[in-house]
Amino acid sequence: MSTTMVQIRNVPRETHGRLKARAALEGMSMSEYVLREVRKALERPSRREILERLASRPRRTLTRSPASLIRAARDDR
């Protein structure tokens, strides 16, 4: 696997310190920790992807109000 470097500039001292502390708690270097967190973020869909998925779904028209549906579900418990 080929790798490359990413540099983040202008990181506030407080943010840097928190990243360093979290990495230490995980027993990782800060680079390892940040890379893991970036990978986790990339596993989640972006806001645009979520909106596109929602827009592609057919619209539904409810025959009952959301409040009455919630009440009925609660009453069934």
N, CA, C and O of each residue as an XYZ file, in Angstrom:
308
protein
N       0.833     -1.169      0.000
C       0.000      0.000      0.000
C       0.886      1.243      0.000
O       1.787      1.381      0.826
N       0.617      2.125     -0.922
C       1.365      3.370     -1.014
C       0.798      4.375     -0.022
O      -0.413      4.416      0.192
N       1.639      5.169      0.572
C       1.177      6.164      1.533
C       1.704      7.536      1.151
O       2.652      7.658      0.375
N       1.096      8.537      1.690
C       1.536      9.904      1.500
C       1.330     10.658      2.811
O       0.744     10.124      3.753
N       1.802     11.879      2.870
C       1.729     12.643      4.104
C       0.635     13.696      4.001
O       0.404     14.271      2.937
N      -0.032     13.938      5.122
C      -1.001     15.024      5.252
C      -0.538     15.881      6.414
O      -0.194     15.369      7.480
N      -0.531     17.170      6.206
C      -0.120     18.088      7.268
C      -1.295     19.003      7.569
O      -1.955     19.499      6.656
N      -1.551     19.223      8.845
C      -2.618     20.128      9.254
C      -1.964     21.334      9.916
O      -1.237     21.204     10.902
N      -2.231     22.492      9.364
C      -1.637     23.718      9.906
C      -2.638     24.445     10.790
O      -3.845     24.211     10.734
N      -2.099     25.322     11.594
C      -2.899     26.220     12.439
C      -3.813     25.476     13.399
O      -4.950     25.891     13.624
N      -3.325     24.384     13.963
C      -4.084     23.637     14.966
C      -3.931     24.377     16.296
O      -2.809     24.587     16.757
N      -5.034     24.769     16.911
C      -4.927     25.454     18.209
C      -4.230     24.565     19.241
O      -4.364     23.341     19.218
N      -3.491     25.197     20.136
C      -2.745     24.450     21.161
C      -3.654     23.522     21.961
O      -3.288     22.383     22.253
N      -4.838     24.013     22.313
C      -5.759     23.197     23.106
C      -6.169     21.935     22.332
O      -6.213     20.842     22.898
N      -6.463     22.089     21.062
C      -6.837     20.932     20.236
C      -5.682     19.958     20.119
O      -5.873     18.747     20.226
N      -4.488     20.479     19.900
C      -3.298     19.631     19.808
C      -3.092     18.859     21.106
O      -2.806     17.662     21.092
N      -3.242     19.556     22.218
C      -3.059     18.900     23.512
C      -4.086     17.803     23.752
O      -3.753     16.739     24.274
N      -5.333     18.060     23.373
C      -6.379     17.045     23.549
C      -6.117     15.832     22.662
O      -6.298     14.695     23.098
N      -5.693     16.066     21.419
C      -5.363     14.948     20.527
C      -4.214     14.122     21.105
O      -4.257     12.891     21.115
N      -3.200     14.818     21.579
C      -2.033     14.135     22.151
C      -2.439     13.302     23.363
O      -1.984     12.169     23.519
N      -3.299     13.862     24.225
C      -3.749     13.143     25.420
C      -4.583     11.918     25.046
O      -4.401     10.843     25.619
N      -5.486     12.075     24.101
C      -6.321     10.932     23.685
C      -5.473      9.834     23.053
O      -5.692      8.648     23.299
N      -4.508     10.239     22.240
C      -3.619      9.245     21.631
C      -2.866      8.480     22.709
O      -2.734      7.259     22.635
N      -2.375      9.196     23.703
C      -1.632      8.557     24.800
C      -2.521      7.581     25.551
O      -2.083      6.485     25.902
N      -3.776      7.973     25.803
C      -4.702      7.075     26.501
C      -4.954      5.798     25.707
O      -5.196      4.739     26.287
N      -4.898      5.899     24.387
C      -5.104      4.730     23.522
C      -3.804      3.962     23.278
O      -3.812      2.917     22.628
N      -2.690      4.478     23.798
C      -1.395      3.831     23.594
C      -0.920      3.944     22.151
O      -0.259      3.045     21.632
N      -1.263      5.055     21.511
C      -0.926      5.251     20.101
C      -0.139      6.548     19.941
O      -0.163      7.424     20.806
N       0.553      6.644     18.820
C       1.151      7.930     18.478
C       0.020      8.844     18.015
O      -1.064      8.379     17.663
N       0.283     10.133     18.020
C      -0.758     11.055     17.578
C      -1.075     10.823     16.104
O      -2.237     10.927     15.711
N      -0.087     10.515     15.286
C      -0.332     10.239     13.866
C      -1.241      9.032     13.694
O      -2.167      9.062     12.883
N      -0.983      7.971     14.449
C      -1.830      6.770     14.371
C      -3.261      7.083     14.798
O      -4.225      6.639     14.174
N      -3.374      7.853     15.870
C      -4.688      8.185     16.403
C      -5.484      9.034     15.412
O      -6.650      8.748     15.138
N      -4.856     10.070     14.882
C      -5.549     10.950     13.934
C      -5.922     10.176     12.674
O      -7.021     10.361     12.151
N      -5.048      9.323     12.178
C      -5.360      8.525     10.996
C      -6.558      7.614     11.259
O      -7.428      7.469     10.401
N      -6.605      7.001     12.444
C      -7.751      6.145     12.785
C      -9.041      6.958     12.804
O     -10.066      6.508     12.293
N      -8.996      8.142     13.384
C     -10.190      8.980     13.463
C     -10.629      9.466     12.081
O     -11.826      9.553     11.808
N      -9.681      9.778     11.223
C     -10.015     10.186      9.849
C     -10.670      9.019      9.111
O     -11.666      9.209      8.412
N     -10.127      7.834      9.258
C     -10.724      6.652      8.608
C     -12.146      6.416      9.102
O     -13.035      6.110      8.307
N     -12.370      6.557     10.416
C     -13.725      6.385     10.964
C     -14.676      7.422     10.381
O     -15.817      7.103     10.049
N     -14.212      8.655     10.258
C     -15.056      9.721      9.698
C     -15.413      9.418      8.243
O     -16.526      9.710      7.806
N     -14.489      8.842      7.500
C     -14.732      8.537      6.092
C     -15.653      7.330      5.900
O     -16.204      7.144      4.814
N     -15.824      6.520      6.927
C     -16.759      5.388      6.844
C     -18.201      5.863      6.903
O     -19.099      5.181      6.410
N     -18.431      7.030      7.505
C     -19.790      7.576      7.609
C     -20.100      8.383      6.353
O     -19.216      9.040      5.802
N     -21.340      8.337      5.904
C     -21.680      9.142      4.722
C     -21.621     10.631      5.053
O     -21.869     11.044      6.186
N     -21.289     11.420      4.046
C     -21.259     12.872      4.225
C     -22.688     13.401      4.264
O     -23.636     12.690      3.930
N     -22.828     14.638      4.669
C     -24.151     15.265      4.706
C     -24.766     15.252      3.309
O     -25.950     14.955      3.148
N     -23.961     15.572      2.304
C     -24.454     15.577      0.920
C     -24.927     14.179      0.500
O     -25.972     14.044     -0.136
N     -24.162     13.144      0.854
C     -24.562     11.773      0.505
C     -25.883     11.393      1.172
O     -26.729     10.749      0.552
N     -26.059     11.785      2.416
C     -27.307     11.483      3.127
C     -28.476     12.190      2.450
O     -29.528     11.591      2.228
N     -28.284     13.465      2.125
C     -29.352     14.219      1.468
C     -29.690     13.633      0.094
O     -30.860     13.581     -0.285
N     -28.676     13.193     -0.648
C     -28.927     12.573     -1.955
C     -29.709     11.275     -1.800
O     -30.623     11.001     -2.578
N     -29.352     10.478     -0.801
C     -30.095      9.233     -0.553
C     -31.551      9.525     -0.221
O     -32.461      8.875     -0.738
N     -31.761     10.512      0.649
C     -33.132     10.868      1.022
C     -33.917     11.378     -0.180
O     -35.086     11.034     -0.353
N     -33.280     12.195     -1.005
C     -33.962     12.751     -2.175
C     -34.330     11.670     -3.191
O     -35.299     11.818     -3.935
N     -33.558     10.587     -3.219
C     -33.823      9.526     -4.201
C     -34.936      8.578     -3.757
O     -35.431      7.781     -4.554
N     -35.325      8.664     -2.500
C     -36.376      7.779     -1.995
C     -37.745      8.340     -2.341
O     -37.913      9.556     -2.428
N     -38.724      7.464     -2.540
C     -40.060      7.971     -2.862
C     -40.663      8.713     -1.674
O     -40.447      8.345     -0.519
N     -41.416      9.757     -1.975
C     -42.091     10.509     -0.908
C     -43.248      9.693     -0.374
O     -43.923      8.982     -1.117
N     -43.463      9.803      0.897
C     -44.565      9.100      1.563
C     -45.540     10.126      2.108
O     -45.143     11.186      2.592
N     -46.794      9.806      2.024
C     -47.819     10.653      2.627
C     -48.449      9.870      3.767
O     -48.980      8.777      3.570
N     -48.383     10.435      4.941
C     -48.925      9.762      6.115
C     -50.436      9.953      6.164
O     -50.956     11.034      5.889
N     -51.119      8.882      6.518
C     -52.566      8.981      6.658
C     -52.950      9.412      8.066
O     -54.074      9.850      8.311
N     -51.998      9.282      8.991
C     -52.208      9.719     10.378
C     -51.088     10.670     10.754
O     -50.009     10.632     10.161
N     -51.338     11.511     11.726
C     -50.310     12.456     12.158
C     -49.194     11.704     12.885
O     -49.440     10.666     13.499
N     -47.965     12.230     12.816
C     -46.869     11.599     13.550
C     -47.173     11.463     15.045
O     -46.813     10.461     15.664
N     -47.824     12.455     15.616
C     -48.140     12.403     17.046
C     -49.066     11.233     17.362
O     -48.882     10.558     18.375
N     -50.056     10.985     16.512
C     -50.972      9.878     16.780
C     -50.275      8.530     16.589
O     -50.586      7.570     17.294
N     -49.348      8.450     15.653
C     -48.592      7.206     15.454
C     -47.706      6.916     16.671
O     -47.615      5.775     17.124
N     -47.060      7.954     17.191
C     -46.216      7.785     18.383
C     -47.069      7.391     19.581
O     -46.693      6.504     20.347
N     -48.206      8.038     19.746
C     -49.105      7.708     20.857
C     -49.552      6.257     20.761
O     -49.556      5.546     21.766
N     -49.930      5.804     19.559
C     -50.378      4.419     19.371
C     -49.254      3.441     19.704
O     -49.496      2.410     20.331
N     -48.031      3.756     19.290
C     -46.895      2.879     19.582
C     -46.648      2.810     21.084
O     -46.371      1.737     21.621
N     -46.747      3.936     21.753
C     -46.548      3.964     23.206
C     -47.654      3.204     23.940
O     -47.404      2.514     24.929
N     -48.875      3.346     23.437
C     -50.003      2.636     24.070
C     -49.890      1.117     23.919
O     -50.397      0.367     24.753
N     -49.213      0.662     22.839
C     -49.045     -0.781     22.606
C     -48.034     -1.398     23.552
O     -47.988     -2.622     23.678
N     -47.240     -0.609     24.205
C     -46.195     -1.153     25.106
C     -46.767     -1.670     26.368
O     -46.031     -2.156     27.226
